[in-house]
Amino acid sequence: MKLSVPQESADGERRVALVPEEAKKLAAGGIEVVLEPGAGAASHQPDSAYEEAGVTVAEGQGLTGDVVAKVAPPSADEISKLREGSVLIGFLAPLTDGDTARALADARVTSFAMEAIPRITRAQSMDALSSQATVGGYRAALIAAQELGRFLPMLTTAAGTIRPAKFLILGAGVAGLQAIATSRRLGAVVSAFDVRSAVEEQIQSLGAKFVKLDIGLEDAEDAGGYARALTEDEQKRQIEALADVIGGMDAVISTAAVPGRKAPTLIIEDAVRQMKPGSVIVDLAAETGGNCELTEAGQTVVAHDVKIVGPTNLASSMPDHASQLYAKNVASLLGLMIDEEGNLTLDFDDDVIAGACITRDGEIVHEGAKEAAA
C-alpha cells in the first residue's frame, strides 16, 4: 500500500499530516510512504528527516497514494488529482462544507473526516479535534497574557503589591480546560463557566472556580457529551447573567461551540462595555461566528477600550507539536485500516471506520454531510 502526504495548500496552514517519527513506524510495517518535497518545512520537519525515516520524497507524488493523508480540507484542484478509489484522510468539515463532500463523492474517493471520528474510548488516540483543541486552548491563554498589558500573577515588590489578573473561561471542553490550566500556571485567578454541570469537578481540579448562574437552567449536555444548543429563552437568561460576571474580569477566553452550528452568543456588547479599560477577550469560536457579538474572525478589534481577538486556526500557529499530535491521530486511525501485511482493509462494520466515513462508492454516506450537501 502506498501512503502519500501532500504539501498543504490552504492559506496559513503550517501543519503536516505525518511527521518523520510516525512515518518511520509505518514504513517499517511495509507501507510505502511518499512525501511531497517541503511538505513538513513549515512545521520544521525537513525532507532529510523523512528520508532518514524511510520515506520517499518526490515531486508531484503527494496526492497519488492509495491513501492520502492531509490536514486541511482539499481544494477542488486537489480533489481532481486524487485517484478514483483512493482513500482520503483529513479534516473535511462534513457538517458545514457540503461542496467538498459532494466533490469527493463525484470523484469516487472514499473519505474519512478526522472530526467525525466517534467519541468512544477505543477511538481516543484518533481524536484529532481534542488534540488540536489542546493546542488552541494553550495558545489562547498566551494570547490573552500578551495582549492584556498587566501582570497575571500576584507580585509583591518594593513599589507595592500587584493583584493577580482575573480570567474567565467560557466553555470547559478540551480547549477550555487547557486554557484554564495554562492561565493558572501563569498565575491568574481563574473562573470558568459551562452549561454542563458534569464538568464542575474537572474545572475545580485545575484550581479554577466553577461559575454557577441562577437562571433555572437544567444540565445542557447531549448524548455525545457535547453542550446542546440552548433554547432562545435559556440563552437570553444566560447572556444576561454572564454579563455581570464578565464585567469584573481582566480577560475572557471563550471556547463554546455546537458542532455543525453557529457558535452561541455569550458575550453581548453591554458585557464588553462593563469590562475595565484595557481588558481582553480571546474568542476561540471566531471561525464559526464568535461567542462575542463584536468578534471579527481573523481580526483584533477594540470596542469600549476592550481588545477583542478573533484568532482562526490557532493550532497552525504551533505547527511543530500540533503536527506531532495530529500525526499520531492519523497513524492510530490507519492502524484500523491496514492489516499485518500492510494491506488496506476497510471494515465498515467497525464503529470508528463507519462513523468517520463521509463518502464511499460515489455516494455521501455521512448523515450530517448529506444535510450539508443538500
N, C-alpha and C positions, 0 to 999 in steps of 0.2 A: 504493500500500500504506500502511496505517495501522499505526504502531507506538505502543503505549501503555505508559506506565510508572506503576504504582500506588504509593501510599504503603505502605511495608512495615508489616505488621500484627503480626509476631512480636514477642514481648516482648524488649526490649533491642536490637532490630535498628535500627541508626542509618545503615546504608549505603543507597545508592540505586543502581539498576541502570544509570543513564545520567546522565553529567554534561554540563553545557552544551557543553563543548568537542567531545565526541563527537556530541552531538545536532545541533550545527551542521553537522557533516560529513554526517550522514545526511539532514538537511533539505535541504542543498544538492544531494543526489543525487536529489531528487524524492520523498522519503519524507515522509509526513505524520506528524509526531511529536506525541503528545499526552501531557501530564503531569497527574497528579492534583495539585491545589494542596497545597503543603507537602511534597511527596514528597522533596525534597532538603534540607529545612530542617535535619534532624539532622546532615547532613554539610556544613552551611554553604554550601549551594547554593541561593540564594534564587530564588523564582519569576521575579523580574525578569531574572535572568541567563539563564534558559531562554527567556524571551520575546524577549530580545535575540538569542538564537541561532536564532530562527525556530520555536520550539516553542509549541504552543497549550496553555495552562494552563486546564483546565476541570474543574469538579466532576463527579464520577461517571463520568469517562471513562478511568480508569486500567486497567480490565480489558476494554475494548471493542474493542481493536485486532485487526487481522488477526494481528499478532504482539504478544505481551505479554512484556515483559522484567521479571523480578523478581530478587531476591537470595535470600531465604529461601524454603523450600517453601511452597506456597499452603495456606491453611486450607480447610476444607470449604466455608465460605461463599464464599471467593474462587473456588473451582473452580465453584461453582454459577452464578457470574456470567460465566464465560468462554463465549464463543460456540462453538457446535458447529463444528468445522472450523478453529478458530483454532489458532495456534501459541504454545506457552508455552516460554520460555527461563528457566532459573534453576537454583539448587541444589535438587535433588529427593530426595537421599538414596535413590537407587534400590535399593541393596543392603540397606537396613535398614528402609525405610518402604514396605512393601507396600500399605498402605491408600491412600496418596497416588497411587501408580501405578494402582491399581485404580479409584479415583475419577476420575482423568484419562481412563482408557480408557472408562469408562462415560459420561463427558461428551463422548466422541468428540473430545478435544483431542489434537493432535499435540504431544508434549512432548519437550524436549531438556534433558538434565541436564548442567550445566557440569562436574560431577565425573566424567562418563562420557566426556568427550572423549578420544580415543585419544592416548597419549603418543608421538606421532611428530613428526618435525622440522617438517613443514609446519603442525602444529597448535600449536606453541609459543606463538604470540601469543594463543591462545584458552585457554591453560591457567590457569583460574581457581584451581584447587587450589594451584598453585605461587605465583601472585600473592598470594593471601590467606595462604598459609603464610609468605611472606616477612614480612608484617606481624606474624604471630603470633610468629615467632622473634625478631624485633627487640624486640617488646613484652615477651616473656618475660625477656629479658636485663635490661631496665629494671626489671621487677618484682623480679627476684632482687636487683638492686643496691639497690633501695629498701627491701626487706624485710630485707636482711642485717644492717644496723646496723654494718657495718665498711667501711673503705675498700676499693676494688677495686685501685687501683694501688699500687705501692710508693712510699712517701713518706719523704723524709729531712728531718727537721725538727730544730730546736734541742732539742726534747724527746726526740729519738731517731728511730730508723728503724722505719717500719711495713712489714711484709712484705705483698706482694700477696696478694689473695684467690685461692683455688684453686677453679676452676669445672670441673665435669664435664658434658658434653653427651651425652645418650644418644639416639642416632639422628642420622644425618647426611644426612637428606633436605633439602629446601629450608628448612624451619623450623629444623632443627638447624644447618645451615651458616650461616644468618643469625644464629642465637643465638651461634655461635662467633665470627663476625666482630664482632658488637656487643659481646660480652663482652671480646674482645681490645682493641677500641677504647677501652673503659672502663678497661683496664689490668689485667685479671685474667690469671692464668696458667691457660690453658685446656687441658684434655684432652678427648678425645671418643672414644666407642665406637660401633661399628656392626657388625652381623653380616655386612655386605657388605664384603669385603676391597677391592673396587674403589674405595671412597671414601677409602681411606687417603691417597692423593695429594691429594685435594681438601681433606681436613682439614689436612694439613701445609702446603698452600699458603696457608692462612689463619693460619698461625702457631701452630696447636694441635698437641698431641701425640696420636698415634693410640694408643689403649689396646688392646693385644693380650692376649687371655685364653688361657692354655694349657689349653684344655678339649677339644682334639681336634675342634673344630667346623670342618667344611668351609665354603666360601663359601655363604652363605644368601641368594642373590639369585635371584628368579624371572625368567621370560622378559620381564616387563614392566618390569624394573628396580627393582621393589619388594623389600622384605625378605619372604622367605617365612615362613610360620608354622613355628616350631621344633617338633621332637618333644618329648614330655614329658621324656625323659632329657636332651636337649640344653638345654632350658630350665632344668632343675634345676641342671645344671652351670654354666650361665651365671650364674644368680642367685647361686649360692654364691661364684663368683669375683668377681662385681661387688661383693658386699657389702664385701669388703676394700678395694676401690678407693674406693667411696663413703664409707667411714668416714674417709678423710683429706681430704675436700673441705669447703669452706665453703658451696658451693652446687651443686646439681644441677638441670639443666634436662632434662627427659625429653620426647622427641618421638616415640617409637616407636609405630607403628601398622601394622596389616594391614588393607587395605580390606575392608569388609563384615564384620569380625570384632571381637570384644572386644580391646581393647589388651592386649598381652602384659605380664605382671607382670615387672618388672625390679628393683624395689626392695622387698625384704621388710622386715618390722618390725625384724628383727635388724640390718639395714643402717642403718636410721634410728637405732637405739639406739647404733650405733658412731660416729655423727657428733658433732662438737663441739657443746656447748650454744650456741644462737643461730644455728645453721646453717639453711639454707633449701632447700626443694625446690619447684620450679615444674613442675607436671605438665601438659604441654600435651595429654596424652591423656585428661584428666579426663572429657570428654564421652563417651568410648567405654569407660569402665570404669577408666581410670587405669593408669599404669605402676607407681605405688606402691600397695601394698595398703592404705595408710591414707588415700589420697586420697578426698575428698568433692567431687563436682562442684559448682562454683559457690561453694565454701566455702574458708575458710582455717582449718586446724586445727593444733593444737600437740600433738605427741607426743614424749615423751622430750626435751623442751626444743628440739625442731626444728620450725620452721614449715613446714607443707606447704600450698602454694597450688594450688588446682584450678580455674584460670580456664576459662570457657566463652566461645566466640565472641569470641576476642581481637581478631580483625580488626575487629569492630564498635567496639572501643574506640579505633580510629584511623580514624574514618569518612571523613575527607577524602581521604587518599591511598588507603585501601582501596577507596573508591568509584571513584576515578580509575583505578586499576589494573583493577578489575572491569569498568568501562565499556569499557575498551579490549579486554578479552577478549570481551565481548558483541558489540562492534562488529566485531571480527575474524570471529566466527562468523557474524554477519549478512552479512558480505561473501561468504560461500559460499552464502547463501540468496537473495540478491537480484541480479537481472540489471542491466545498464547502464541500463535504463529505470526502475529502481526497482520492478520487479515481483517478487513472491515466487515463486521457483522452487526446489523442493526436489529435489535429485538424490540419490536413495538408493543410487546406485552409487558415490557418493563415500564413502570410508572414514570420514571425520570425521562427515559427516551421519548415516550409518548407525550408526556406533558410539555416537554421543551420543543417538540417538533412544530414548525409553523407551516411549512409546505412540503408536499410529498406527491409524487406521481402526477405532477401538473395541477394539483389542487391545493387550496389553502385549507389546512386541517385543524388549525387552532381556532377555537370559537371566538376569542377576543379579536384575533386578526381578521376573521371573517366579517365581523361587525365593522371594524375599521375600514376594510376594503369596500364594504358596501356603501 
